[in-house]
Amino acid sequence: MKINGQDAGLTAPQSVADCYDVLNAISGNAIRGQAAALGLCARGPGRPGVRLKDKSVAGWLQYGGAIVDYYQGAGVPLSDWIDAAQAAVDLVAQAIAGTTDGEVTEAEGNSKESAGASTG
């Protein structure tokens, strides 16, 4: 994914505990929580230039707020990074569920093998 023309490749988080904390932050403030998910998952030059200082729930909310402010200060509107943030939330949820995008696709019956199968 690109944010403001720079690659911000998303990578599944390594810490499931961090994933639970990010989802908890989302329940407290959706935009801040989504921004925190983006910060947790983004790699590359498009990654937010903000560091997580505290892994408490309040810390994740502050981190998300700092990311929102970072992009706003850089002139990057919400519409330019919110899709990447939502994709990061999906990665966070998949990490908690212990699944990959491919496993989710297959579970939904949308694998390449099922594409040619008859439903009748």
Secondary structure, 3 states (H helix, E strand, C coil): CEECCEECEECCCCCHHHHHHHHHHHHHCHHHHHHHHHHHHEECCCCCCCCCCCCCHHHHHHHHHHHHHHHHHCCCCHHHHHHHHHHHHHHHHHHHHCCCHHHHHHHCCCCHHHHCCCCC
